[in-house]
Every structure is written in structure tokens, then in C-alpha cells.
């Protein structure tokens, strides 16, 4: 009787392990598909022009950001936030890094944009940047230089390069493709 029960438990364990692996692979495939859409706004050629580098010297990578389970349950995002990076292979100081947030509700996006702005205002100088999307600001001091912009239900947060003029170019390219 115990042997039969042990076999049943082993069979169930193998079944759930297999289902878990299949779900993980499907999620990975979905992320790869969406990755092209979320990080495709800036091509290696665009990045080369921004960073004054050769496209052959650049490497592109991306990864989903972790979000709170509460945000997932409430379906705050149309797609989970994504970090996009382009780096020079020969000079680590030449890089582009930004996060895309795509919300289901543009109103929630504006509330979060304003919260981000207030958070940066408590830590550094914040300047409004006109002419980008529905709103943009640059936050900067010796610790960090960031530009954040919103257009509809999309927020782009650029942390590299640190030059505000280059950050504007990154945001414009990223927003044009989303």
C-alpha cells in the first residue's frame, strides 16, 4: 500500500515539474517576443550616433524588472516594466540605459510620473523639460542625472548617458517606437 502511494506522489511530482517547466519556457518566449517591441526603439545605429561609437562595438541587452505582486494582481501594467541597455564593448563609460513602463491606465501612469517627480524633488534639483511627450523632467546632482518622460500610458526613465541632451535623444527615439 505504501509503495502504491509513493508511486502516485512521484507521478504527481513529475507532472507538476513538467508543467512548471513548460510554463517557464512559455514565459521566456513571451518576454523575448515583447523585448523587440519595448527595446526596439533604439537601434545599434541610433545608439552609435548618440554615443559616438561604432555599431559593431555596441552590445544590446534587456531584462524584465521585478514589480510588486500587488501591481501584478491589480494589472497596473499592460506589460511588465523592462530595462533596456546598450553598452560599448571597448569603453564601459559609453552606455545607454532606460526603463520602459507601459500602463493599462494612462491616469495611473500620470499619477506615478508625478510621484517619481516628487521623489526626485526631495533628493535633488528637478527641471521641467518642455517639448517631450506629454511631460518630462530632468533630475540631477552629483549623485545621479536622470530624465523621465511620459506620453499617454508610457513612462521612459533614462539613467545613461548622464548628459541631458543625449537623454532627450534617447527618450524621443524610445517614445517614437512605443
Rosetta constraint file for C-alpha pairs under 8 A:
AtomPair CA 1 CA 5 HARMONIC 6.42 0.50
AtomPair CA 2 CA 6 HARMONIC 6.08 0.50
AtomPair CA 3 CA 7 HARMONIC 6.21 0.50
AtomPair CA 4 CA 8 HARMONIC 6.32 0.50
AtomPair CA 5 CA 9 HARMONIC 6.27 0.50
AtomPair CA 6 CA 10 HARMONIC 6.18 0.50
AtomPair CA 7 CA 11 HARMONIC 6.08 0.50
AtomPair CA 8 CA 12 HARMONIC 6.24 0.50
AtomPair CA 9 CA 13 HARMONIC 6.10 0.50
AtomPair CA 10 CA 14 HARMONIC 6.18 0.50
AtomPair CA 11 CA 15 HARMONIC 6.14 0.50
AtomPair CA 12 CA 16 HARMONIC 6.19 0.50
AtomPair CA 13 CA 17 HARMONIC 6.07 0.50
AtomPair CA 14 CA 18 HARMONIC 6.11 0.50
AtomPair CA 15 CA 19 HARMONIC 6.25 0.50
AtomPair CA 16 CA 20 HARMONIC 5.99 0.50
AtomPair CA 17 CA 21 HARMONIC 6.22 0.50
AtomPair CA 18 CA 22 HARMONIC 6.21 0.50
AtomPair CA 19 CA 23 HARMONIC 6.18 0.50
AtomPair CA 20 CA 24 HARMONIC 6.17 0.50
AtomPair CA 21 CA 25 HARMONIC 6.20 0.50
AtomPair CA 22 CA 26 HARMONIC 6.22 0.50
AtomPair CA 23 CA 27 HARMONIC 6.16 0.50
AtomPair CA 24 CA 28 HARMONIC 6.19 0.50
AtomPair CA 25 CA 29 HARMONIC 6.18 0.50
AtomPair CA 26 CA 30 HARMONIC 6.20 0.50
AtomPair CA 27 CA 31 HARMONIC 6.20 0.50
AtomPair CA 28 CA 32 HARMONIC 6.27 0.50
AtomPair CA 29 CA 33 HARMONIC 6.29 0.50
AtomPair CA 30 CA 34 HARMONIC 6.22 0.50
AtomPair CA 31 CA 35 HARMONIC 5.81 0.50
AtomPair CA 31 CA 64 HARMONIC 7.79 0.50
AtomPair CA 32 CA 36 HARMONIC 7.01 0.50
AtomPair CA 33 CA 37 HARMONIC 7.50 0.50
AtomPair CA 34 CA 38 HARMONIC 6.26 0.50
AtomPair CA 35 CA 39 HARMONIC 5.84 0.50
AtomPair CA 35 CA 40 HARMONIC 7.45 0.50
AtomPair CA 35 CA 62 HARMONIC 7.24 0.50
AtomPair CA 35 CA 82 HARMONIC 7.99 0.50
AtomPair CA 36 CA 40 HARMONIC 4.96 0.50
AtomPair CA 37 CA 41 HARMONIC 7.51 0.50
AtomPair CA 37 CA 177 HARMONIC 7.68 0.50
AtomPair CA 37 CA 178 HARMONIC 7.07 0.50
AtomPair CA 38 CA 82 HARMONIC 7.17 0.50
AtomPair CA 38 CA 100 HARMONIC 6.91 0.50
AtomPair CA 38 CA 178 HARMONIC 6.74 0.50
AtomPair CA 39 CA 62 HARMONIC 7.36 0.50
AtomPair CA 39 CA 84 HARMONIC 5.70 0.50
AtomPair CA 39 CA 174 HARMONIC 7.46 0.50
AtomPair CA 40 CA 174 HARMONIC 7.74 0.50
AtomPair CA 40 CA 177 HARMONIC 7.14 0.50
AtomPair CA 41 CA 173 HARMONIC 5.64 0.50
AtomPair CA 41 CA 174 HARMONIC 4.55 0.50
AtomPair CA 41 CA 175 HARMONIC 7.33 0.50
AtomPair CA 41 CA 176 HARMONIC 6.90 0.50
AtomPair CA 41 CA 177 HARMONIC 4.80 0.50
AtomPair CA 41 CA 178 HARMONIC 7.18 0.50
AtomPair CA 42 CA 46 HARMONIC 5.76 0.50
AtomPair CA 42 CA 47 HARMONIC 6.36 0.50
AtomPair CA 42 CA 170 HARMONIC 7.32 0.50
AtomPair CA 42 CA 173 HARMONIC 6.00 0.50
AtomPair CA 42 CA 174 HARMONIC 6.11 0.50
AtomPair CA 43 CA 47 HARMONIC 6.16 0.50
AtomPair CA 44 CA 48 HARMONIC 5.96 0.50
AtomPair CA 44 CA 55 HARMONIC 5.36 0.50
AtomPair CA 44 CA 58 HARMONIC 6.72 0.50
AtomPair CA 44 CA 59 HARMONIC 7.86 0.50
AtomPair CA 44 CA 60 HARMONIC 7.57 0.50
AtomPair CA 44 CA 86 HARMONIC 7.77 0.50
AtomPair CA 45 CA 49 HARMONIC 6.42 0.50
AtomPair CA 45 CA 55 HARMONIC 5.56 0.50
AtomPair CA 46 CA 50 HARMONIC 6.39 0.50
AtomPair CA 47 CA 51 HARMONIC 5.94 0.50
AtomPair CA 47 CA 53 HARMONIC 7.95 0.50
AtomPair CA 47 CA 55 HARMONIC 7.49 0.50
AtomPair CA 47 CA 86 HARMONIC 7.31 0.50
AtomPair CA 47 CA 96 HARMONIC 7.49 0.50
AtomPair CA 48 CA 52 HARMONIC 5.49 0.50
AtomPair CA 48 CA 53 HARMONIC 4.71 0.50
AtomPair CA 48 CA 54 HARMONIC 5.49 0.50
AtomPair CA 48 CA 55 HARMONIC 5.26 0.50
AtomPair CA 48 CA 58 HARMONIC 7.46 0.50
AtomPair CA 49 CA 53 HARMONIC 6.81 0.50
AtomPair CA 50 CA 166 HARMONIC 6.48 0.50
AtomPair CA 50 CA 169 HARMONIC 7.55 0.50
AtomPair CA 50 CA 170 HARMONIC 7.96 0.50
AtomPair CA 51 CA 94 HARMONIC 6.07 0.50
AtomPair CA 51 CA 95 HARMONIC 7.10 0.50
AtomPair CA 53 CA 57 HARMONIC 6.84 0.50
AtomPair CA 53 CA 58 HARMONIC 7.64 0.50
AtomPair CA 53 CA 88 HARMONIC 7.53 0.50
AtomPair CA 54 CA 58 HARMONIC 6.93 0.50
AtomPair CA 57 CA 88 HARMONIC 5.51 0.50
AtomPair CA 57 CA 89 HARMONIC 5.42 0.50
AtomPair CA 57 CA 90 HARMONIC 6.75 0.50
AtomPair CA 58 CA 86 HARMONIC 6.48 0.50
AtomPair CA 58 CA 87 HARMONIC 5.45 0.50
AtomPair CA 58 CA 88 HARMONIC 4.46 0.50
AtomPair CA 58 CA 89 HARMONIC 5.81 0.50
AtomPair CA 59 CA 86 HARMONIC 5.53 0.50
AtomPair CA 59 CA 87 HARMONIC 5.36 0.50
AtomPair CA 59 CA 88 HARMONIC 6.33 0.50
AtomPair CA 59 CA 89 HARMONIC 6.68 0.50
AtomPair CA 60 CA 84 HARMONIC 7.73 0.50
AtomPair CA 60 CA 85 HARMONIC 5.79 0.50
AtomPair CA 60 CA 86 HARMONIC 4.40 0.50
AtomPair CA 60 CA 87 HARMONIC 6.59 0.50
AtomPair CA 61 CA 84 HARMONIC 6.21 0.50
AtomPair CA 61 CA 85 HARMONIC 5.24 0.50
AtomPair CA 61 CA 86 HARMONIC 6.34 0.50
AtomPair CA 62 CA 82 HARMONIC 7.08 0.50
AtomPair CA 62 CA 83 HARMONIC 5.47 0.50
AtomPair CA 62 CA 84 HARMONIC 4.45 0.50
AtomPair CA 62 CA 85 HARMONIC 5.84 0.50
AtomPair CA 63 CA 82 HARMONIC 5.83 0.50
AtomPair CA 63 CA 83 HARMONIC 5.35 0.50
AtomPair CA 63 CA 84 HARMONIC 6.80 0.50
AtomPair CA 64 CA 80 HARMONIC 6.65 0.50
AtomPair CA 64 CA 81 HARMONIC 6.07 0.50
AtomPair CA 64 CA 82 HARMONIC 4.39 0.50
AtomPair CA 64 CA 83 HARMONIC 6.08 0.50
AtomPair CA 65 CA 80 HARMONIC 6.95 0.50
AtomPair CA 65 CA 81 HARMONIC 5.43 0.50
AtomPair CA 65 CA 82 HARMONIC 5.40 0.50
AtomPair CA 65 CA 83 HARMONIC 6.44 0.50
AtomPair CA 66 CA 80 HARMONIC 7.94 0.50
AtomPair CA 66 CA 81 HARMONIC 7.71 0.50
AtomPair CA 67 CA 71 HARMONIC 6.67 0.50
AtomPair CA 67 CA 72 HARMONIC 7.21 0.50
AtomPair CA 67 CA 80 HARMONIC 7.40 0.50
AtomPair CA 67 CA 81 HARMONIC 7.67 0.50
AtomPair CA 68 CA 72 HARMONIC 6.61 0.50
AtomPair CA 69 CA 73 HARMONIC 6.07 0.50
AtomPair CA 70 CA 74 HARMONIC 6.11 0.50
AtomPair CA 71 CA 75 HARMONIC 5.96 0.50
AtomPair CA 71 CA 76 HARMONIC 5.36 0.50
AtomPair CA 71 CA 77 HARMONIC 7.48 0.50
AtomPair CA 72 CA 76 HARMONIC 6.43 0.50
AtomPair CA 72 CA 77 HARMONIC 7.34 0.50
AtomPair CA 75 CA 104 HARMONIC 7.36 0.50
AtomPair CA 76 CA 103 HARMONIC 5.94 0.50
AtomPair CA 76 CA 104 HARMONIC 5.94 0.50
AtomPair CA 76 CA 105 HARMONIC 7.25 0.50
AtomPair CA 76 CA 108 HARMONIC 7.73 0.50
AtomPair CA 77 CA 81 HARMONIC 7.54 0.50
AtomPair CA 77 CA 101 HARMONIC 7.27 0.50
AtomPair CA 77 CA 102 HARMONIC 5.68 0.50
AtomPair CA 77 CA 103 HARMONIC 4.16 0.50
AtomPair CA 77 CA 104 HARMONIC 5.32 0.50
AtomPair CA 78 CA 102 HARMONIC 5.63 0.50
AtomPair CA 78 CA 103 HARMONIC 5.10 0.50
AtomPair CA 78 CA 104 HARMONIC 4.82 0.50
AtomPair CA 79 CA 101 HARMONIC 7.67 0.50
AtomPair CA 79 CA 102 HARMONIC 5.90 0.50
AtomPair CA 79 CA 103 HARMONIC 7.30 0.50
AtomPair CA 80 CA 101 HARMONIC 7.03 0.50
AtomPair CA 80 CA 102 HARMONIC 7.24 0.50
AtomPair CA 81 CA 99 HARMONIC 6.68 0.50
AtomPair CA 81 CA 100 HARMONIC 5.54 0.50
AtomPair CA 81 CA 101 HARMONIC 4.62 0.50
AtomPair CA 81 CA 102 HARMONIC 6.77 0.50
AtomPair CA 82 CA 99 HARMONIC 5.44 0.50
AtomPair CA 82 CA 100 HARMONIC 5.36 0.50
AtomPair CA 82 CA 101 HARMONIC 6.87 0.50
AtomPair CA 83 CA 97 HARMONIC 7.18 0.50
AtomPair CA 83 CA 98 HARMONIC 5.82 0.50
AtomPair CA 83 CA 99 HARMONIC 4.40 0.50
AtomPair CA 83 CA 100 HARMONIC 6.63 0.50
AtomPair CA 84 CA 96 HARMONIC 7.92 0.50
AtomPair CA 84 CA 97 HARMONIC 5.72 0.50
AtomPair CA 84 CA 98 HARMONIC 5.43 0.50
AtomPair CA 84 CA 99 HARMONIC 6.10 0.50
AtomPair CA 84 CA 100 HARMONIC 7.87 0.50
AtomPair CA 85 CA 95 HARMONIC 7.20 0.50
AtomPair CA 85 CA 96 HARMONIC 5.53 0.50
AtomPair CA 85 CA 97 HARMONIC 4.51 0.50
AtomPair CA 85 CA 98 HARMONIC 6.69 0.50
AtomPair CA 86 CA 95 HARMONIC 5.56 0.50
AtomPair CA 86 CA 96 HARMONIC 5.06 0.50
AtomPair CA 86 CA 97 HARMONIC 6.61 0.50
AtomPair CA 87 CA 92 HARMONIC 6.64 0.50
AtomPair CA 87 CA 94 HARMONIC 6.12 0.50
AtomPair CA 87 CA 95 HARMONIC 4.34 0.50
AtomPair CA 87 CA 96 HARMONIC 6.45 0.50
AtomPair CA 88 CA 92 HARMONIC 5.84 0.50
AtomPair CA 88 CA 93 HARMONIC 7.69 0.50
AtomPair CA 88 CA 94 HARMONIC 5.57 0.50
AtomPair CA 88 CA 95 HARMONIC 6.23 0.50
AtomPair CA 94 CA 161 HARMONIC 7.28 0.50
AtomPair CA 95 CA 160 HARMONIC 6.14 0.50
AtomPair CA 95 CA 161 HARMONIC 6.00 0.50
AtomPair CA 96 CA 158 HARMONIC 7.89 0.50
AtomPair CA 96 CA 159 HARMONIC 7.61 0.50
AtomPair CA 96 CA 160 HARMONIC 4.77 0.50
AtomPair CA 96 CA 161 HARMONIC 5.44 0.50
AtomPair CA 96 CA 170 HARMONIC 7.89 0.50
AtomPair CA 97 CA 158 HARMONIC 6.00 0.50
AtomPair CA 97 CA 159 HARMONIC 5.67 0.50
AtomPair CA 97 CA 160 HARMONIC 4.87 0.50
AtomPair CA 97 CA 161 HARMONIC 7.17 0.50
AtomPair CA 98 CA 156 HARMONIC 6.73 0.50
AtomPair CA 98 CA 157 HARMONIC 5.37 0.50
AtomPair CA 98 CA 158 HARMONIC 4.20 0.50
AtomPair CA 98 CA 159 HARMONIC 5.93 0.50
AtomPair CA 98 CA 160 HARMONIC 7.02 0.50
AtomPair CA 99 CA 156 HARMONIC 5.72 0.50
AtomPair CA 99 CA 157 HARMONIC 5.15 0.50
AtomPair CA 99 CA 158 HARMONIC 6.57 0.50
AtomPair CA 100 CA 154 HARMONIC 7.07 0.50
AtomPair CA 100 CA 155 HARMONIC 5.91 0.50
AtomPair CA 100 CA 156 HARMONIC 4.82 0.50
AtomPair CA 100 CA 157 HARMONIC 6.69 0.50
AtomPair CA 101 CA 154 HARMONIC 5.57 0.50
AtomPair CA 101 CA 155 HARMONIC 5.04 0.50
AtomPair CA 101 CA 156 HARMONIC 6.44 0.50
AtomPair CA 102 CA 153 HARMONIC 5.90 0.50
AtomPair CA 102 CA 154 HARMONIC 4.63 0.50
AtomPair CA 102 CA 155 HARMONIC 6.67 0.50
AtomPair CA 103 CA 108 HARMONIC 7.23 0.50
AtomPair CA 103 CA 109 HARMONIC 6.01 0.50
AtomPair CA 103 CA 153 HARMONIC 5.01 0.50
AtomPair CA 103 CA 154 HARMONIC 6.20 0.50
AtomPair CA 104 CA 153 HARMONIC 6.76 0.50
AtomPair CA 105 CA 109 HARMONIC 6.51 0.50
AtomPair CA 105 CA 153 HARMONIC 6.18 0.50
AtomPair CA 106 CA 110 HARMONIC 6.28 0.50
AtomPair CA 106 CA 152 HARMONIC 5.42 0.50
AtomPair CA 106 CA 153 HARMONIC 3.94 0.50
AtomPair CA 106 CA 154 HARMONIC 7.56 0.50
AtomPair CA 107 CA 111 HARMONIC 6.32 0.50
AtomPair CA 107 CA 153 HARMONIC 7.46 0.50
AtomPair CA 108 CA 112 HARMONIC 6.14 0.50
AtomPair CA 108 CA 153 HARMONIC 7.82 0.50
AtomPair CA 109 CA 113 HARMONIC 6.01 0.50
AtomPair CA 109 CA 150 HARMONIC 7.74 0.50
AtomPair CA 109 CA 152 HARMONIC 7.64 0.50
AtomPair CA 109 CA 153 HARMONIC 5.35 0.50
AtomPair CA 109 CA 154 HARMONIC 6.80 0.50
AtomPair CA 109 CA 155 HARMONIC 7.02 0.50
AtomPair CA 110 CA 114 HARMONIC 6.14 0.50
AtomPair CA 110 CA 150 HARMONIC 7.43 0.50
AtomPair CA 110 CA 153 HARMONIC 7.60 0.50
AtomPair CA 111 CA 115 HARMONIC 6.24 0.50
AtomPair CA 112 CA 116 HARMONIC 6.13 0.50
AtomPair CA 113 CA 117 HARMONIC 6.28 0.50
AtomPair CA 113 CA 148 HARMONIC 7.98 0.50
AtomPair CA 113 CA 149 HARMONIC 7.90 0.50
AtomPair CA 113 CA 150 HARMONIC 7.06 0.50
AtomPair CA 113 CA 155 HARMONIC 7.20 0.50
AtomPair CA 114 CA 118 HARMONIC 6.15 0.50
AtomPair CA 115 CA 119 HARMONIC 6.06 0.50
AtomPair CA 116 CA 120 HARMONIC 6.24 0.50
AtomPair CA 117 CA 121 HARMONIC 6.12 0.50
AtomPair CA 117 CA 126 HARMONIC 7.60 0.50
AtomPair CA 117 CA 137 HARMONIC 7.35 0.50
AtomPair CA 118 CA 122 HARMONIC 6.40 0.50
AtomPair CA 119 CA 123 HARMONIC 6.90 0.50
AtomPair CA 120 CA 124 HARMONIC 5.87 0.50
AtomPair CA 120 CA 125 HARMONIC 7.57 0.50
AtomPair CA 120 CA 126 HARMONIC 6.89 0.50
AtomPair CA 120 CA 139 HARMONIC 6.29 0.50
AtomPair CA 121 CA 125 HARMONIC 6.02 0.50
AtomPair CA 121 CA 126 HARMONIC 5.72 0.50
AtomPair CA 121 CA 139 HARMONIC 7.53 0.50
AtomPair CA 124 CA 139 HARMONIC 6.41 0.50
AtomPair CA 124 CA 140 HARMONIC 6.00 0.50
AtomPair CA 124 CA 141 HARMONIC 5.96 0.50
AtomPair CA 125 CA 139 HARMONIC 5.73 0.50
AtomPair CA 125 CA 140 HARMONIC 5.79 0.50
AtomPair CA 125 CA 141 HARMONIC 6.68 0.50
AtomPair CA 126 CA 137 HARMONIC 6.56 0.50
AtomPair CA 126 CA 138 HARMONIC 5.61 0.50
AtomPair CA 126 CA 139 HARMONIC 4.38 0.50
AtomPair CA 126 CA 140 HARMONIC 6.66 0.50
AtomPair CA 127 CA 137 HARMONIC 5.48 0.50
AtomPair CA 127 CA 138 HARMONIC 5.24 0.50
AtomPair CA 127 CA 139 HARMONIC 6.48 0.50
AtomPair CA 128 CA 135 HARMONIC 7.88 0.50
AtomPair CA 128 CA 136 HARMONIC 6.02 0.50
AtomPair CA 128 CA 137 HARMONIC 4.32 0.50
AtomPair CA 128 CA 138 HARMONIC 6.42 0.50
AtomPair CA 129 CA 135 HARMONIC 7.30 0.50
AtomPair CA 129 CA 136 HARMONIC 5.12 0.50
AtomPair CA 129 CA 137 HARMONIC 4.99 0.50
AtomPair CA 129 CA 138 HARMONIC 6.61 0.50
AtomPair CA 130 CA 135 HARMONIC 6.98 0.50
AtomPair CA 130 CA 136 HARMONIC 6.75 0.50
AtomPair CA 131 CA 135 HARMONIC 7.60 0.50
AtomPair CA 132 CA 136 HARMONIC 6.08 0.50
AtomPair CA 132 CA 149 HARMONIC 6.88 0.50
AtomPair CA 132 CA 168 HARMONIC 7.83 0.50
AtomPair CA 132 CA 172 HARMONIC 7.05 0.50
AtomPair CA 133 CA 149 HARMONIC 6.56 0.50
AtomPair CA 133 CA 150 HARMONIC 5.77 0.50
AtomPair CA 133 CA 151 HARMONIC 4.68 0.50
AtomPair CA 133 CA 175 HARMONIC 7.70 0.50
AtomPair CA 134 CA 149 HARMONIC 7.51 0.50
AtomPair CA 134 CA 150 HARMONIC 5.59 0.50
AtomPair CA 134 CA 151 HARMONIC 4.88 0.50
AtomPair CA 134 CA 152 HARMONIC 6.97 0.50
AtomPair CA 135 CA 149 HARMONIC 5.69 0.50
AtomPair CA 135 CA 150 HARMONIC 5.50 0.50
AtomPair CA 135 CA 151 HARMONIC 7.11 0.50
AtomPair CA 136 CA 147 HARMONIC 7.14 0.50
AtomPair CA 136 CA 148 HARMONIC 5.54 0.50
AtomPair CA 136 CA 149 HARMONIC 4.03 0.50
AtomPair CA 136 CA 150 HARMONIC 6.33 0.50
AtomPair CA 137 CA 147 HARMONIC 5.73 0.50
AtomPair CA 137 CA 148 HARMONIC 5.57 0.50
AtomPair CA 137 CA 149 HARMONIC 6.54 0.50
AtomPair CA 138 CA 145 HARMONIC 7.24 0.50
AtomPair CA 138 CA 146 HARMONIC 5.68 0.50
AtomPair CA 138 CA 147 HARMONIC 4.29 0.50
AtomPair CA 138 CA 148 HARMONIC 6.49 0.50
AtomPair CA 138 CA 164 HARMONIC 7.26 0.50
AtomPair CA 139 CA 144 HARMONIC 7.69 0.50
AtomPair CA 139 CA 145 HARMONIC 5.70 0.50
AtomPair CA 139 CA 146 HARMONIC 5.22 0.50
AtomPair CA 139 CA 147 HARMONIC 6.25 0.50
AtomPair CA 140 CA 144 HARMONIC 5.52 0.50
AtomPair CA 140 CA 145 HARMONIC 4.09 0.50
AtomPair CA 140 CA 146 HARMONIC 6.22 0.50
AtomPair CA 141 CA 145 HARMONIC 6.29 0.50
AtomPair CA 144 CA 159 HARMONIC 7.88 0.50
AtomPair CA 144 CA 162 HARMONIC 7.77 0.50
AtomPair CA 145 CA 159 HARMONIC 6.56 0.50
AtomPair CA 145 CA 162 HARMONIC 5.39 0.50
AtomPair CA 145 CA 163 HARMONIC 7.62 0.50
AtomPair CA 145 CA 164 HARMONIC 7.76 0.50
AtomPair CA 146 CA 157 HARMONIC 7.07 0.50
AtomPair CA 146 CA 158 HARMONIC 5.69 0.50
AtomPair CA 146 CA 159 HARMONIC 4.88 0.50
AtomPair CA 146 CA 160 HARMONIC 7.61 0.50
AtomPair CA 146 CA 162 HARMONIC 6.86 0.50
AtomPair CA 146 CA 164 HARMONIC 7.84 0.50
AtomPair CA 146 CA 167 HARMONIC 7.93 0.50
AtomPair CA 147 CA 157 HARMONIC 5.97 0.50
AtomPair CA 147 CA 158 HARMONIC 5.30 0.50
AtomPair CA 147 CA 159 HARMONIC 6.90 0.50
AtomPair CA 147 CA 164 HARMONIC 7.10 0.50
AtomPair CA 147 CA 167 HARMONIC 6.42 0.50
AtomPair CA 147 CA 168 HARMONIC 7.59 0.50
AtomPair CA 148 CA 155 HARMONIC 7.02 0.50
AtomPair CA 148 CA 156 HARMONIC 5.63 0.50
AtomPair CA 148 CA 157 HARMONIC 4.41 0.50
AtomPair CA 148 CA 158 HARMONIC 6.24 0.50
AtomPair CA 149 CA 155 HARMONIC 5.64 0.50
AtomPair CA 149 CA 156 HARMONIC 5.36 0.50
AtomPair CA 149 CA 157 HARMONIC 6.67 0.50
AtomPair CA 149 CA 171 HARMONIC 7.15 0.50
AtomPair CA 150 CA 154 HARMONIC 5.61 0.50
AtomPair CA 150 CA 155 HARMONIC 4.42 0.50
AtomPair CA 150 CA 156 HARMONIC 6.46 0.50
AtomPair CA 151 CA 155 HARMONIC 6.58 0.50
AtomPair CA 151 CA 175 HARMONIC 7.41 0.50
AtomPair CA 154 CA 175 HARMONIC 7.98 0.50
AtomPair CA 154 CA 178 HARMONIC 7.94 0.50
AtomPair CA 156 CA 171 HARMONIC 6.55 0.50
AtomPair CA 156 CA 174 HARMONIC 7.62 0.50
AtomPair CA 156 CA 175 HARMONIC 7.53 0.50
AtomPair CA 158 CA 167 HARMONIC 6.32 0.50
AtomPair CA 158 CA 170 HARMONIC 7.54 0.50
AtomPair CA 158 CA 171 HARMONIC 7.18 0.50
AtomPair CA 159 CA 167 HARMONIC 7.89 0.50
AtomPair CA 160 CA 167 HARMONIC 7.10 0.50
AtomPair CA 161 CA 166 HARMONIC 6.54 0.50
AtomPair CA 161 CA 167 HARMONIC 6.31 0.50
AtomPair CA 162 CA 166 HARMONIC 7.55 0.50
AtomPair CA 162 CA 167 HARMONIC 6.91 0.50
AtomPair CA 163 CA 167 HARMONIC 6.20 0.50
AtomPair CA 164 CA 168 HARMONIC 6.20 0.50
AtomPair CA 165 CA 169 HARMONIC 6.60 0.50
AtomPair CA 166 CA 170 HARMONIC 6.35 0.50
AtomPair CA 167 CA 171 HARMONIC 6.18 0.50
AtomPair CA 168 CA 172 HARMONIC 6.12 0.50
AtomPair CA 169 CA 173 HARMONIC 6.22 0.50
AtomPair CA 170 CA 174 HARMONIC 6.08 0.50
AtomPair CA 171 CA 175 HARMONIC 5.94 0.50
AtomPair CA 172 CA 176 HARMONIC 6.08 0.50
AtomPair CA 173 CA 177 HARMONIC 6.77 0.50
AtomPair CA 174 CA 178 HARMONIC 6.62 0.50
